[in-house]
Amino acid sequence: MNVALRCRELSKRFGDVQAVDDVSFEVAEGSLFALLGPSGCGKTTVLRLIAGLETPDAGLIEIAGSIAQSARTQVPPERRHVGLVFQDYALFPHLDVRANVAFGLAGANGRDARVDEVLAQVGLTELARRMPDELSGGQQQRVALARALAPRPRLVLLDEPYSNLDAALRVGLRLEVRAILRAAGATAVFVTHDQEEALSLADVVGVMMEGRLVQIGTATEVYRRPASRVVAEFIGEVNLLPGQGIGRAVVCDLGTVVVPEPLIGPVDVLVRPEALRLSADPRGQGVVTGHAFYGHDQIVHVRLDSGLRLQCRTGPGFDQPDGARVRVQLEGDALAFRR
Amino acid sequence: MIVPASRLHAVLRGTPAAGHPPRWLVAAGLLVGAAMMLPVAYLLVRAVGSGGDAWALLWRWRTLQILGSTVALALAVTAASVALGVAVAWLTHRTDLPGRRWWTIASALPLVVPSYLGAFVFLAAFGPRGLLRDVLGIDVLPELRGFPGALVVLTLFSYPFVALSAGAALDGHDGSLEEASRLLGRTAWGTFWRVTVPQLRPAVTAGALLVGLYVLSDFGAISLVQFDSFTQVIYTQYRGSLDRSLAALLALLLVVLTAVVVVLERRTRGPARFHRFAPGVRRRLRATRLRQWTPLGVLVVAGLATLTLVVPVAVLAYWWLRGTPELADGSELWQAAANSALAAGLAAAITVLAALPVALLACRYRGRASAWLQAAVYSSQALPGIVIALALVFFAANYAPVVYQTLPLLLFAYVVRFQPHASGPLRGSLVQITPTVEEAARTLGQSPAQALRRVTLPLARPGLQAGAALVLLGALKELPATLLLAPTGFGTLATRTWGFASEGFFALAAAHALVLMLLATVPMVFLARRGIASE
C-alpha cells in the first residue's frame, strides 16, 4: 500500500488552546479518510496544517512521499499540490465557473480541455458561464470540488463539505462526491462533525476529541468497538448502565451480559439502542415513557423499575402506548468501560 | 457569499493567511508608516530645538484666545452640521419627500465646493459691495465676517459629511427594530429617540468627526471671513516672521488639539460593527408620510441646495460673464486646470498605492508592526494640511533643498494628508473579502503576490476606486499645503482661485473656481453613484 499522506506527532497551539495535540495518522493512496469530531476539536486545523495554511508547532507532514513540513522545511501551500475544498467553498466571486475551475491550471496548453473534462465530471458543463452568486449551494460545492480537482492534486482535502447544504441535498451529493473522487482516483481527507456522514462515506475514520486523535479505524470498528466512553457517546446514541465486572461477564440492570474484554470492579456498560429488543409484557421490567418516530424506525424511551432510563430502537411497527409495560432484552453487542 | 458561523470569528479577526506577512509587504508598510510620521517627527525636533523666545511667545494670552475661538468655532459648526445633516438625511432617506433621490445627490454635492470658495462666493454675493446690493439693491443682510461668517460658510459646506454618513446608516438600518419598538408600545416619537437615534449615533459621530477636523484644518474660508483661528495665525506667523519656531510650536499645538478630537471620537465609537453579518433578513422601513409638512421639507432641502449649489454657481457665473474682458487669454486657466488634474491625479494614484500595504497588513495580519502602522495612519487624520506643509517646508529647506518647491514634495504632502481617505474605503473592501478565497488561491498554486494580484486586488477594486476618488476630490480642493509647497509658477485651480479672490480679481477667480468645481464633480459623481461617499 502506498501512503499518500503521513502526519506524525503534529501539534499546534493557538494562545491558550492546544488545538492539535500530538496527532499521527496515515492515509493510503486512493482512499477516503474522515476526521470526525465535535466542533472545536481541532480537525479543521489539522486540515489547514496539511494544506500549509497554518504552521505546526511541531510534527512532520509527508505528502506522496516527500516532506511538506518538518522542523527544518516548510513547503508553502502553493507548492504542496494539495486541493482544498473550503467549508464556505471560497469561490472567487469575480470569476465565472469556468475561470474558477481554470484558476489553478498553469499555461494555456491543454487548459481548456482539462477544464471541460472536470466540469463534465461534476456535471456542470451547462453552467460554465455562470457567476458563483448565480449558483445554488449544491452547485457551488461542485464548482469548489472541480476547482480543487482540476490541477490533479496528489491529495484532496474537504472541510465540512456538506455543512452548508440542506439535509435533502446532502445525502445525494455525498454519494455523488464520493463517486467523483473515486473516479478521479483521488486520495481524500475530509473533516466532519456528522458521524453519519463519516461512517457512510469514509474507508477509514479518525475520531478527534480536544485536539487528540483518539481512535482510528473503519466505520464498523469505531461504531462497534469505540475506544472510550466519550467516543461511544459521540458516535451514535448509547445507553450507559452502571454494572459490576466479574471477568468477561458484567452484571447490570439487564442481567448478566458478556463483554469483549475482561474487567473487574465497577464499570459502565454501553449498549446501542438497536441492540435492545422490546416486547409487550405485563410482567416486564420497564414502562414506555415516550416515542420519537422516524418512519424507517423509532426510538422508544423506557424507564426500568430500577429508575434507569433507556433508549431502544425498534421497527416502525412497535405500537405500545406510553405507560405500557414492556420487557427489555439485550440482543446484540455490549461494551464495558471501567468507571 | 455566505459566511458560516464557525468562520465568523476568523473573518472578523482577519485570520492571517499562512502566518507571517511576506517581507516585501512589511517593508512597504514600514516605508509608508515612516513617511506618515515624518511631518510630526520633524515638528517635534524643531519644537524641542526652538529658543526660549518662541516658547515665551507661545504662552501668551493671545494663544489661549485663539485656542478658545478655534475650539468654539469647531464645536458650533459641528453641532450645526449634525442638526442639519441628520434632518436632511432623515428627509431624504426615511420620508416620502418628493424627488428624494435628487435631493440626496444635492445634499452630497456641496462637497465639491471648497470652503474658501463658499466663503468667497458669500462675501461676493452678500458683502458690503456684493452682488445683491449691486444688482438687486438689497441691503438688509448682516455682514458675513468673523465668527458668524465662518459658522455659516463652514456649516453649509461641511454638513454633507453628516448627511452622507447618517443617510448610509439609515439605509442600512433594520426596519424591523423600529416595528418591534412600536409593537412594544412606544410611540413613533419615542421610537425615534429610543431606537433610531441610538442606532444612528456611530454614523453621526463619524460624520461629526470629519466636520470637526475639517473646521480645525480649514484655512481658506476662515482667512477670507477674517476670523482668527489657529491655521490663520500659523500662516501669518510663517509668512511674517523670520524665526519660524513659533509657527512650528503653534502647528504642534494644533496637532495636539486635533488628536484630542480624534481620540474622543474613537472613544465614543467603541469597537467596529459589522452589520452585514447580523442574522435575520433586513427589512426596509416604510417611509414616513410627511403629509401637510411636505412643503416645509421641500423648503429645507431646496433652501440648502440653493445656498450651497445654486448661489455659488450663479455668483461665479455672474462674475465670470461680467468680467469676460479680463479673460481674453484663457491659456493660463487651462494650464492651471492641467496642473490641478496632474497633481491630484498623481496624488490619487500614489496614495492608493501607499494605502495598499497598510490596509493589507491591517486586515490580514495582526501584530506589532501592523498595529504601529495603523496608529501612524490613524494619527495622520489629525494632521491639518497647513501643518504637513509647514513641516515639509522646514524639512526640505534644511535637509533636502533639492526637493524644495518641487512637484514630488507637494505629492508627498498630499499622500500624507489624504492617506486616511484612501485606506478607509480600501479596508472596508478588504474586510468583506473572506480570507478563504486567498487561501484557496494559495492551495491552487499561487504565491502570496500572485494571490494578491489575481484575487484580492480584483475583489478590492470598489475600495481602491472609492479611495482614489476621495483623494482626487480632496487634492483638487486642497489649498494651504498647495500654497506653501507648489513649485514656483505651478499654479493650480485652487491656488489661483484663492490668489485672485484675495486680490479682488473676481472674474478670474470665478473662472478658475467654476473649472475647479467642474473637475471636482467627476470624482464626486462617481462616489455618489457608488454610494461609498460615506467613507
Interface residues (C-beta under 8 A of the other chain):
Chain A: S39 T44 A51 G52 L53 E54 T55 P76 P77 E78 R79 R80 H81 V82 G83 L84 F86 Q87 D88 Y89 A90 L91 F92 P93 H94 F103 G104 A106 P132 D133 R147 A148 P151 E160 S163 N164
Chain B: M1 I2 V3 P4 S6 R7 A17 A18 G19 T434 T436 V437 E439 A440 A441 R442 T443 L444 G445 Q446 S447 Q450 R454 V455 P458 L459
